[in-house]
């Protein structure tokens, strides 16, 4: 569900997207040009390209200022879970979604046994995807927020149960 409200709280429009699975929007950001970007998770076939989906996939949708879907990208595979918790856009129009994965999202983490931090970038048209995944072998990592500056430097925050910086080898709880 995405809803646009006027400055005084009156409904301008409402857009509902969904499948027979669970579809959850977790983050929304508006661009200076009037577009909206929504990120979240689905257990269905939200984009029409994941029939028979039985895992949790992340998604990002670009909507026009009037609520029309310009594009929607579902990200995931049948053997792992991916969730996007936050979305940001750069001044150049790049779209960044962050969250976590329990699989091999970047093609380099075949033995992942926990959740890893996940950052995915698309260009303004929803193409040119780039995936970044990181985390410890037996620890849990998750990104919960993302911001991008004018130079396209990307800043993320979240949590880890591991020793990502090399200074927390006895970590047994979640750190930021």
C-alpha positions as CSV (number, residue, x, y, z in Angstrom):
1,X,0.0,0.0,0.0
2,X,1.4,3.4,-1.0
3,X,-0.6,6.5,-0.2
4,X,-0.1,10.1,-1.2
5,X,-1.4,12.7,1.2
6,X,-1.7,16.5,0.8
7,X,0.2,18.8,3.2
8,X,-2.9,18.9,5.4
9,X,-3.3,15.1,5.5
10,X,-6.0,14.6,2.8
11,X,-5.7,11.6,0.6
12,X,-4.6,12.4,-3.0
13,X,-4.4,8.8,-4.2
14,X,-3.8,5.3,-2.9
15,X,-2.0,2.4,-4.7
16,X,-2.3,-1.2,-3.5
17,X,0.1,-3.8,-4.9
18,X,-0.1,-7.5,-4.0
19,X,0.0,-11.1,-4.7
20,X,-1.5,-14.2,-3.0
21,X,1.6,-14.2,-0.8
22,X,2.7,-11.7,1.9
23,X,3.7,-8.3,0.4
24,X,5.1,-5.7,2.7
25,X,6.4,-2.2,2.0
26,X,9.1,-1.2,4.5
27,X,10.5,2.1,3.1
28,X,9.5,4.9,0.8
29,X,11.4,7.9,-0.5
30,X,10.3,10.7,-2.8
31,X,12.6,12.2,-5.5
32,X,12.9,15.9,-6.3
33,X,11.2,15.1,-9.6
34,X,8.1,13.7,-8.0
35,X,8.7,10.0,-8.4
36,X,8.4,7.6,-5.4
37,X,10.5,4.6,-4.6
38,X,9.2,1.8,-2.4
39,X,11.2,-1.1,-1.0
40,X,10.1,-4.2,0.9
41,X,9.5,-7.9,0.7
42,X,7.2,-10.4,-1.0
43,X,6.6,-14.1,-0.8
44,X,4.7,-14.0,-4.1
45,X,5.3,-13.2,-7.8
46,X,5.1,-9.4,-7.5
47,X,6.9,-8.6,-10.7
48,X,5.5,-11.4,-12.8
49,X,9.0,-13.0,-13.3
50,X,9.0,-15.3,-10.2
51,X,6.3,-17.9,-10.6
52,X,6.1,-20.5,-7.8
53,X,8.1,-18.3,-5.5
54,X,8.3,-19.9,-2.0
55,X,11.0,-17.8,-0.4
56,X,11.1,-14.2,0.7
57,X,12.3,-11.8,-2.0
58,X,13.1,-8.1,-1.8
59,X,11.5,-5.6,-4.1
60,X,11.9,-2.0,-5.3
61,X,9.2,-0.2,-7.2
62,X,9.3,3.2,-8.9
63,X,6.0,5.0,-9.0
64,X,5.2,8.3,-10.7
65,X,3.8,11.2,-8.7
66,X,0.3,10.1,-9.7
67,X,0.8,6.5,-8.4
68,X,1.4,4.7,-11.7
69,X,4.1,2.0,-11.5
70,X,7.0,2.9,-13.8
71,X,9.0,-0.3,-12.9
72,X,9.2,-2.9,-10.3
73,X,12.2,-5.2,-9.6
74,X,11.9,-8.3,-7.5
75,X,15.2,-9.6,-6.2
76,X,15.7,-13.1,-4.9
77,X,16.1,-16.8,-5.6
78,X,14.2,-19.9,-4.5
79,X,16.7,-21.2,-2.0
80,X,17.2,-18.1,0.1
81,X,15.5,-15.1,1.6
82,X,16.2,-11.5,0.7
83,X,14.5,-8.5,2.3
84,X,14.9,-4.8,1.5
85,X,14.4,-2.6,4.6
86,X,15.3,0.8,3.1
87,X,15.6,2.6,-0.2
88,X,17.4,5.8,-1.2
89,X,17.9,7.7,-4.5
90,X,20.9,9.8,-5.6
91,X,20.7,13.1,-7.3
92,X,21.8,11.3,-10.5
93,X,18.8,9.0,-10.2
94,X,20.5,5.8,-9.0
95,X,18.3,3.7,-6.7
96,X,19.9,1.9,-3.7
97,X,18.1,-0.7,-1.6
98,X,19.5,-2.3,1.5
99,X,18.6,-5.2,3.7
100,X,19.8,-8.8,4.1
101,X,20.1,-12.1,2.3
102,X,20.4,-15.7,3.6
103,X,22.0,-16.8,0.3
104,X,24.5,-16.1,-2.4
105,X,23.2,-12.8,-3.8
106,X,26.5,-11.6,-5.3
107,X,27.8,-14.9,-6.6
108,X,30.7,-15.0,-4.2
109,X,29.1,-16.3,-0.9
110,X,28.2,-19.9,-1.8
111,X,28.6,-21.2,1.7
112,X,26.6,-18.5,3.5
113,X,25.1,-20.1,6.6
114,X,23.6,-16.9,8.2
115,X,22.3,-13.6,7.0
116,X,24.6,-11.1,5.2
117,X,24.2,-7.4,4.7
118,X,22.9,-6.6,1.2
119,X,23.1,-3.5,-1.0
120,X,21.6,-3.5,-4.5
121,X,21.9,-0.5,-6.9
122,X,19.8,0.1,-10.1
123,X,19.9,3.1,-12.5
124,X,16.9,5.4,-12.8
125,X,15.3,3.1,-15.4
126,X,15.6,0.0,-13.2
127,X,18.5,-1.5,-15.2
128,X,22.2,-1.9,-14.6
129,X,22.0,-3.8,-11.4
130,X,25.0,-4.0,-9.0
131,X,25.0,-6.2,-5.9
132,X,27.2,-5.9,-2.8
133,X,27.0,-8.5,0.0
134,X,29.1,-8.8,3.1
135,X,29.2,-10.5,6.5
136,X,30.8,-13.1,8.6
137,X,30.5,-16.8,8.1
138,X,28.6,-17.5,11.3
139,X,27.3,-14.1,12.2
140,X,24.1,-12.2,11.4
141,X,24.3,-8.9,9.4
142,X,21.5,-6.7,8.3
143,X,21.4,-3.2,6.8
144,X,18.4,-1.1,7.9
145,X,19.1,2.4,6.5
146,X,20.9,4.0,3.5
147,X,21.7,7.5,2.4
148,X,23.5,8.8,-0.7
149,X,25.4,12.1,-1.1
150,X,25.9,14.2,-4.2
151,X,29.1,12.4,-5.1
152,X,27.3,9.1,-5.0
153,X,29.0,8.0,-1.8
154,X,26.7,5.5,-0.2
155,X,26.3,5.3,3.6
156,X,24.6,2.4,5.3
157,X,23.8,1.3,8.9
158,X,22.5,-1.8,10.5
159,X,23.6,-4.5,12.8
160,X,26.0,-7.4,13.2
161,X,26.6,-10.2,15.6
162,X,30.1,-10.6,14.3
163,X,33.5,-9.0,14.3
164,X,33.4,-7.1,11.0
165,X,36.0,-4.4,12.0
166,X,38.5,-6.8,13.7
167,X,38.1,-5.1,17.1
168,X,35.1,-7.1,18.5
169,X,36.3,-10.7,18.5
170,X,34.2,-11.5,21.6
171,X,31.0,-10.1,20.3
172,X,28.0,-12.1,21.5
173,X,25.2,-9.6,20.9
174,X,24.2,-7.2,18.2
175,X,26.4,-4.2,17.4
176,X,25.7,-1.4,15.0
